[in-house]
Amino acid sequence: MKYFVSIFLLSLSLAASTLQLATSSNPARLNPLLATDSSSSEITGFIFNGLVKYDKDSKEIIGDLAKEFYFKNATTLIFKLRKNVKWQDGKSFSADDVLFTYKVLTSDKVASPYSAGFRFVKDVKVLDKYTLEVDYKEPYFKALETWMMGILPEHILKNEKNLMTSSFNTHPIGTGPYKLTQLELSKNIELTAFDDYFEGRPKIDKISFHVIPDPMTRLLMLKNGQLDIGSIEPLVMQRQLGADFFKKFNIYEKISLSYTYLGFNLRLKKFQDARVRQALSLAIDRQELVNILFFKHAKVCSGPFLPGTMAFNPNVKVPTQNIQKAKELLKEAGYDAKHPFSFEIVTSNASSIRPYAAEILQYQLQKAGVKVTLRVMEWQAFLNMVVFPHKFDAVLLGWGLSPTPDPYIFWDSASDKPGGFNLVGYRNKKLDKLIAKSQKVIDRKKLGQMWQEMFKMIVDDNPYLFLYIPNSITAVNKNIKHIEPALSGIWHNYISWEK
């Protein structure tokens, strides 16, 4: 009898399907309120749900935990929640969980950049077990997007004294399609399909994340079939993949919803001179950067909001490299060959491209007499020792952006705080006033015009050097079925995938 049971269990194990993925670093906290690094954000996306989400083309907002939502008036939002939602420990989800999440996020118990999205909320009321009323102090252009935030379980966390250090951050319980079943830091993170997921159990049984910091190792594992999905760098795409690879993998390519920038620490006196920042901008040849690193798989970035959105300002042109003008500006600011302007660029090896980009920037800036030193760090050390404590001259980083930008989060003076995303300490009172005014505008055309004005204002000030927008190139094992590529990428229907 034991023999047959063993054979039965073995056959079940062999039949189980596993999606093999890689992440470049350990997740810091698997909690949607605290997931600010890319690894944490990616994994929590499988475990938690918000009230609403974008559709597959990122154009319309549709229900997630909410089956229905509507504005009763310009400042009152009603959510009708799904009644068949379970937490991954079997408890029922309700409006109390949403209220609890809101109270935690807006309390002093957590330092989260996501709390900024709730600053216009006046009150959240539970009308009944499955109905919520959200009252805003004034009309807010991003009222719905705010509620894409993952919801936390009240019954687990209501007595938690310190959510920042809670064991929940490594043992999360969500309502999402996958639940965490294994967390081996620096090795393997395993998610298992949640049988009672409200949209139906995912077809793929497990998702296994291999923690692999080295991009070349990730590529080798992909080529060897040890990973099912992987990002492909343009250089690799052009020169390192043969016919055998394309027999096994489908390629999906689109412009990414992200950009890479060189951000100056404006808290330091040497970067507060606008002439210096302009000189550094004019010393850079952004097109050369794109040509060397990406071939035809990227475009030059001209500002903080992405092309194709109503916030993008087409009249703002990318600066043309002008070494002579850069030298003149630096001389006006008090720098010359005897006393050169110098600074350090810090970046992470989590991206295989950015360390090379830093070297090219170093070479280009040298032509203008600028001395640049480089430091490349492991991702978590980079975040915890450099980025968040603001201990840097300049950082080479990137932002992934929502289709509807919120300038407050990145550019308002008030976001220059612990846990805030105004990492460079940019402060512009005129911009702050424009941002504050825009937050109340719900007329999309007028809002677009205001964003375009902000776009120009930020670019003219050079708090960042906006560099490039890479294409997203994704290789997917042909054994994975039912992928439907869309403007948002391939992941919008992953619970329907089969392997």
BELZILIN-V274046 format. One record per backbone hydrogen bond with DSSP energy under -0.5 kcal/mol. NH is the residue of the N-H (numbers start at 1). CO is the residue of the C=O. E is the energy in kcal/mol with one decimal. If there is no record, write none. Layout:
[[NH & CO & E] [NH & CO & E]]
This chain:
[[5 & 1 & -2.3] [6 & 2 & -2.4] [7 & 3 & -2.3] [8 & 4 & -2.5] [9 & 5 & -2.8] [10 & 6 & -2.5] [11 & 7 & -2.4] [12 & 8 & -2.0] [13 & 9 & -2.3] [14 & 10 & -2.5] [15 & 11 & -1.7] [16 & 12 & -1.3] [19 & 206 & -3.0] [20 & 18 & -0.7] [21 & 19 & -0.7] [21 & 208 & -3.2] [23 & 210 & -2.4] [30 & 169 & -3.0] [31 & 29 & -1.7] [34 & 31 & -1.8] [35 & 31 & -1.1] [36 & 34 & -1.5] [41 & 37 & -2.4] [42 & 38 & -2.4] [43 & 39 & -2.2] [44 & 40 & -2.7] [45 & 41 & -1.3] [46 & 43 & -1.5] [47 & 43 & -0.7] [47 & 44 & -0.6] [48 & 44 & -2.5] [51 & 147 & -2.3] [52 & 147 & -1.2] [53 & 62 & -2.5] [55 & 60 & -2.5] [58 & 55 & -2.0] [62 & 53 & -3.2] [62 & 60 & -0.5] [64 & 51 & -2.7] [65 & 50 & -1.9] [66 & 51 & -2.2] [67 & 80 & -2.0] [68 & 80 & -1.8] [70 & 78 & -1.9] [72 & 70 & -0.6] [72 & 76 & -2.2] [73 & 76 & -1.2] [76 & 73 & -1.0] [77 & 134 & -2.7] [78 & 70 & -3.1] [79 & 132 & -2.4] [80 & 68 & -3.1] [81 & 79 & -0.6] [81 & 130 & -3.1] [82 & 65 & -2.7] [87 & 91 & -3.5] [88 & 174 & -2.0] [90 & 87 & -2.4] [93 & 85 & -2.2] [95 & 129 & -2.8] [97 & 94 & -1.2] [98 & 94 & -0.8] [99 & 95 & -2.2] [100 & 96 & -2.4] [101 & 97 & -2.3] [102 & 98 & -2.4] [103 & 99 & -2.4] [104 & 100 & -2.4] [105 & 101 & -2.5] [106 & 102 & -1.8] [107 & 104 & -1.3] [112 & 110 & -0.7] [115 & 112 & -1.3] [116 & 113 & -1.2] [117 & 114 & -1.1] [118 & 115 & -1.7] [119 & 116 & -1.4] [121 & 118 & -1.4] [122 & 135 & -3.1] [123 & 135 & -1.9] [125 & 133 & -3.1] [127 & 125 & -0.8] [127 & 131 & -1.9] [128 & 131 & -1.4] [131 & 128 & -1.6] [132 & 79 & -2.4] [133 & 125 & -2.7] [134 & 77 & -3.2] [135 & 123 & -3.0] [135 & 133 & -0.6] [136 & 75 & -3.2] [136 & 134 & -0.5] [137 & 120 & -3.1] [141 & 439 & -1.8] [143 & 140 & -1.6] [146 & 142 & -1.7] [147 & 144 & -1.6] [148 & 145 & -1.9] [149 & 146 & -1.2] [151 & 49 & -2.4] [154 & 152 & -0.6] [156 & 153 & -0.6] [157 & 153 & -1.7] [158 & 154 & -2.2] [160 & 157 & -1.8] [165 & 162 & -0.8] [166 & 163 & -0.6] [169 & 166 & -1.4] [170 & 167 & -1.7] [171 & 167 & -1.0] [176 & 47 & -3.0] [178 & 46 & -2.1] [179 & 192 & -2.7] [181 & 190 & -2.8] [182 & 190 & -1.5] [184 & 188 & -3.1] [185 & 183 & -0.7] [187 & 184 & -2.0] [188 & 184 & -1.4] [189 & 209 & -2.6] [190 & 182 & -2.3] [191 & 207 & -3.1] [192 & 179 & -2.9] [193 & 205 & -3.1] [194 & 177 & -3.0] [195 & 193 & -0.7] [197 & 194 & -1.7] [200 & 197 & -2.1] [203 & 495 & -1.8] [206 & 17 & -2.0] [207 & 191 & -2.6] [208 & 19 & -2.8] [209 & 189 & -3.6] [209 & 207 & -0.6] [210 & 21 & -2.5] [210 & 208 & -0.6] [211 & 187 & -1.7] [211 & 209 & -0.5] [212 & 23 & -2.6] [212 & 210 & -0.9] [215 & 213 & -0.5] [218 & 214 & -1.8] [219 & 215 & -2.2] [220 & 216 & -2.4] [221 & 217 & -2.4] [222 & 218 & -2.1] [223 & 219 & -2.8] [224 & 220 & -2.0] [225 & 222 & -1.6] [226 & 221 & -2.6] [227 & 221 & -1.1] [228 & 20 & -3.0] [229 & 20 & -1.1] [230 & 475 & -1.9] [232 & 473 & -2.8] [237 & 233 & -2.6] [238 & 234 & -2.5] [239 & 235 & -2.2] [240 & 236 & -2.3] [241 & 236 & -0.6] [245 & 242 & -0.7] [246 & 242 & -1.3] [247 & 243 & -1.1] [248 & 244 & -0.9] [248 & 245 & -0.9] [249 & 245 & -1.7] [250 & 476 & -2.9] [252 & 474 & -2.6] [254 & 472 & -1.7] [256 & 470 & -1.9] [258 & 256 & -1.2] [259 & 399 & -1.7] [260 & 468 & -2.5] [261 & 397 & -3.1] [262 & 465 & -2.0] [263 & 261 & -0.6] [263 & 395 & -2.9] [264 & 463 & -1.9] [265 & 393 & -2.8] [266 & 264 & -1.3] [266 & 424 & -2.3] [268 & 265 & -1.9] [271 & 268 & -1.4] [272 & 269 & -1.5] [274 & 272 & -0.7] [276 & 273 & -0.8] [277 & 273 & -1.6] [278 & 274 & -2.4] [279 & 275 & -2.3] [280 & 276 & -2.4] [281 & 277 & -1.9] [282 & 278 & -2.5] [283 & 279 & -1.4] [284 & 280 & -0.5] [284 & 281 & -1.0] [286 & 284 & -0.8] [289 & 285 & -1.7] [290 & 286 & -2.2] [291 & 287 & -2.8] [292 & 288 & -2.5] [293 & 289 & -2.2] [294 & 290 & -2.7] [295 & 290 & -0.7] [295 & 291 & -0.9] [297 & 294 & -2.4] [299 & 469 & -2.0] [301 & 467 & -1.7] [309 & 306 & -1.4] [312 & 309 & -1.3] [314 & 312 & -0.7] [316 & 313 & -1.2] [317 & 315 & -0.7] [322 & 282 & -2.6] [326 & 322 & -2.2] [327 & 323 & -2.4] [328 & 324 & -2.1] [329 & 325 & -2.4] [330 & 326 & -2.2] [331 & 327 & -2.2] [332 & 328 & -2.2] [333 & 329 & -1.6] [334 & 331 & -1.4] [335 & 330 & -2.9] [336 & 339 & -1.1] [343 & 371 & -2.0] [345 & 373 & -2.7] [346 & 344 & -0.5] [346 & 394 & -2.5] [347 & 375 & -2.4] [349 & 377 & -2.3] [351 & 348 & -0.8] [355 & 351 & -0.7] [356 & 353 & -0.7] [357 & 353 & -2.2] [358 & 354 & -2.6] [359 & 355 & -1.5] [360 & 356 & -2.1] [361 & 357 & -2.4] [362 & 358 & -2.4] [363 & 359 & -2.1] [364 & 360 & -2.6] [365 & 361 & -2.9] [366 & 362 & -1.5] [367 & 363 & -0.8] [367 & 364 & -0.8] [368 & 365 & -1.2] [369 & 366 & -1.8] [370 & 365 & -2.1] [371 & 341 & -2.4] [372 & 370 & -0.6] [373 & 343 & -1.8] [375 & 345 & -2.0] [377 & 347 & -2.5] [382 & 378 & -2.7] [383 & 379 & -2.4] [384 & 380 & -2.9] [385 & 381 & -2.6] [386 & 382 & -1.2] [387 & 382 & -2.6] [388 & 383 & -2.7] [390 & 387 & -1.0] [391 & 386 & -2.0] [392 & 390 & -1.0] [394 & 344 & -1.4] [395 & 263 & -2.2] [396 & 346 & -2.2] [397 & 261 & -2.0] [397 & 395 & -0.8] [399 & 259 & -2.0] [401 & 257 & -2.5] [405 & 403 & -0.6] [409 & 406 & -1.3] [410 & 406 & -0.7] [411 & 407 & -2.9] [412 & 407 & -0.7] [412 & 408 & -1.2] [415 & 412 & -1.7] [416 & 413 & -1.8] [417 & 415 & -1.6] [420 & 417 & -2.6] [421 & 409 & -0.6] [422 & 415 & -1.5] [423 & 421 & -2.0] [425 & 422 & -1.2] [432 & 428 & -2.7] [433 & 429 & -2.0] [434 & 430 & -1.7] [435 & 431 & -2.9] [436 & 432 & -2.6] [437 & 433 & -2.2] [438 & 434 & -2.3] [439 & 435 & -1.7] [440 & 437 & -1.0] [441 & 438 & -1.7] [442 & 440 & -0.5] [444 & 442 & -0.8] [447 & 443 & -2.5] [448 & 444 & -2.3] [449 & 445 & -1.7] [450 & 446 & -1.9] [451 & 447 & -2.4] [452 & 448 & -2.1] [453 & 449 & -1.6] [454 & 450 & -2.1] [455 & 451 & -2.7] [456 & 452 & -1.8] [457 & 453 & -2.1] [458 & 454 & -2.9] [459 & 455 & -2.2] [460 & 456 & -2.6] [461 & 457 & -1.0] [462 & 458 & -1.1] [462 & 459 & -0.6] [463 & 458 & -0.6] [465 & 262 & -2.2] [466 & 464 & -0.7] [467 & 260 & -2.2] [468 & 260 & -1.1] [469 & 299 & -3.2] [470 & 468 & -0.6] [471 & 297 & -2.6] [472 & 254 & -4.0] [473 & 471 & -0.7] [474 & 252 & -2.9] [474 & 472 & -0.6] [475 & 230 & -2.9] [476 & 250 & -2.7] [477 & 228 & -2.8] [478 & 248 & -2.7] [480 & 477 & -2.0] [481 & 479 & -0.6] [481 & 498 & -3.0] [485 & 483 & -0.5] [486 & 489 & -1.9] [488 & 56 & -1.7] [489 & 486 & -1.6] [493 & 490 & -0.6] [494 & 491 & -1.7] [496 & 493 & -2.2] [497 & 494 & -1.2] [498 & 481 & -1.2]]
